Structures are given as C-alpha cells and as structure tokens.
C-alpha cells in the first residue's frame, strides 16, 4: 500500500512517501532554501578556465554558477566528430562576456555555486523537450516500446532538437505527443523573447518546485492514497488524477505528527540507524563523501559467525538503500559492510542493494567492492541532504562533533596561571565550568603553593569547557565575587 502524506499548510511545505507503512522519502521545501534545480536563467560569462574546461556564469544569484564545456550548447551542436571536439579547449566554444541561457541541474552547496547546463530541458506531461539536445531517449521504466518511441521521436524533432519520452508517453497517441511538443516549442520561444528584453542576468523561468514534485510523485503512484491538509492543492491534484483516492485532513494535530512522520524525520537526522535484528548503521557525512559503517550490535545469530555476517549485511543493504533516499544523501558513498571472506557472499550483498536501488528515482551507480571490502556507490546529488536542510553547524564544536575535554582546559589554565607565579597579587578569580574546576581541584593546593597566591572560581553553566582569568587582586575581594567564604 502506497501513501503520499502532504503537509502544505505552513510556509515550510513537506510531503512523505510511505510504502507498506515504511517512510521511504521525505521532501521539505522552505522559501529560503528553495531548490533552484530546473530554473532557467539568462546569464553572462564572467570567467573562462581552460584548465578546468569550464566557465563561471553570473546568473543573478549570490554565487556565480559553474558550466562545463561538455554541456555547452555550442559544444553539443558542433558538427565535428566527438574525438576532435574533446581535444579542443572550452575557449573554442565560449568567451568572457558572452550571454547564455542556462538551466540549473545542481544546487549551490557550501562555498560552491550552482552547477548549470546549456542544454535546456522543458518538462511536459509526456515529453521532455530539449531545444538543443540532438538525441532521443526513452525512460528506463519503459521496456516494450523503446524502439517505437525512438522512431516517433526522430520523426517529430528537428536535427538540433532532443526529446526524452516519459513513462506516461506509452498511454498517449502520436498526435497528442506532437501537440505537446509544439506547446513546449512555444514555451521556449517565449523564453528567448524574455531573454532578449533583459538588460542584466536574471531568472527566465522559475518552477513551483514543491507542487511539481508532488505531481511527479503522484504520477508514479500506481495504487494508493493521498492524504493532504490543503484544499487548493487537493483540488489541483484531483483535476490531474481524478481516479486517485485523495483524503482531506483537517485535524488539530499537525498531519506529519498524526502519521508519525515527525518521528521518522528525527530518526533520519541521527547518526545511528538501528536494524530490526539489533545490528545498526553509522552514518558520517563529510563534504567529500558519506561513510556508512555496518555493526552487528546486539545481534549474535543462531548458527555460525559467517551466517550472522551475511544476514546482518543483507538487512543492512536493504536499509541503506532506504536511508539514502530518506536522508537524500548524494555524491560518493562508501559502505563498510561486516567483513565477508566469501566472494559469493559479496556478490549476493551487491545484488541485494542493486535490487533495492531500482526503487530509487535518483540515479544510483554501484562501482563494486574495493580490495579492503568497502562497497563504492555514487548517487546523483542535485540538492542538499535532509541533514544539511534542517541542521546547522554546531557553534560549540564547529561541526566536528568533538570539543576539548575539561582536563585539557584545566591543564591550559594551570599553564597560564604559572606564568603569573610570584606576582604581587594575593589571589586570582577564574571564570570556568564546574567540570574544569573539578579537574583541577585535586591538585589545587599544590598549584597554589607554586603560585604563591589563592585561586577562586566563578562557575558558569555552558555547553563547552572554557576558562577566563578575570581578575588579580586581594583575598577578600575575589572570594566575595566568587561567592566563597574567606
């Protein structure tokens, strides 16, 4: 049973895809974090980098966008042979100051700007139209009619145009396809007219990302139910999918809390994900890649050790595929399964995870096991992960997940105080945490003997250990400030 639970009442809009009571995907759309993927811009080339075979484009956003030579329209449409084109620099196909129409295919992340392509894609209900694509492709989900659709595509398009047939194209006639294609051509002509009127870089087309994602997900809903808390969106969905069961939710409790989706979001933000047998996964996301470690945990199995390993790795492979979708993790993923000696077992685990990835709409590729037994996976990354969208870097640990211990701070304090030994002061007031004071307390008498002055503490409750030498002075004055008897 499939369900789509949509929370569209507040500024932050969300929906969750649930299959057999298991949450498989969560999409969150915030105004300040809205994805630019699919947006079309009129931009100016600010810099051409032959060493990277790329250019930077000012598209009117905060950061300049990155455009590789291979997705320049001028490169794709060049009549030269592929081998000859590959030998030529990006400067052959683009120059600084040139005006281009580009489309975002990956959001900005960290210090990097958005990645864009010069091969524009305009989505229709059954077709994706590329004014300068030069090829015909068919959805991987279509099996029986691939050649027929390719033949139709070659008849419908011009030499420079490209077409991609969506899954729904199998249920419409050639005449309906041609009508849709002409409509998409008209849309592109409007974009060209708008670009001609712009005097500086800016957006030409900005889609309603959330509504489009909802409609795309509903199109792929073979059988199931949509539960939604927004009447206007409910009506739109009903107009597109009249045969779908759509339920309007108007309860007081938030729809995500009512269906326990909030709980699933909290779990997806944790570093550890538990498996049903007591084993667990550890997720470590870095800027370059994501590492997943599989641990047997509480599971010891009933038979031999190798049987335990294979069963745990099988459960882990299934759950990892789900977690990558749920957490929306992209890029390079390295999976450290529990060590398997048998090559047959490795092949079985790889086949298991490949089968699970077939349910993922995001393109995923399994490279294979390394000699150290690490499974290498890549998953297309177009936007930030769930953790990046909902969390921010910890101001205490600066994102490392670790802080200096109370003992380390205590030793630092001791060294600084020793720099003032034999001073004329009678005492010193130190602001610090209780843990730092407790770390230094057993040695305080000896320290004060070295220093030749008294040490008083002002305790502050904070999340991180620190100290500040506040004041040197007389016994009574500083004891009173510290709240200690003198």
Buried (B, 14 or more C-beta within 10 A) or exposed (E): EBBBBBBBBEEBBBBBBBBEEEBBBBBBBBEEBBBBBBBBBBBBBBEBBEEEBBBBBBBBBEEBBBBBBBBBBBBBBBEEEEEEBEEBEBBBBBEEEBEBBBBBBBBBBEEEBBBBBBBBBBBBBBBBBBBBBBBBBBBEEBEEBBEBBBEBBEEBBEEEBBBBBBBBBBEBEEEBBBEBBEBBBEBBEEBEEBBEEBEEBBBBBEBEBBBEBBBEBBEEBEEBBBBBBBEEBBEBBEEEBEEBEBEEBEEEEBBBEBBBBBEBBEBBEEEEBBBEBEBBBBBEBEEEBBBBBBBBBEBEBEEEEBEBBBBBBBBBBBBBBBBBBBBBBBBBBBBBBBEBEEEEBBEBBBEBBBEBBEEBEBEBEBEEBEEEBBBBBBBEBBBBBBBBBBEEEBEBEEEEEEBEEBBEBBBBBBEEBEEBEEEEBBBBBBBBBBBBBEBBEEEBEEBBEEBEBBBBBBBEEEEEBBBEBBBBBEBEBBBEBBEEEE
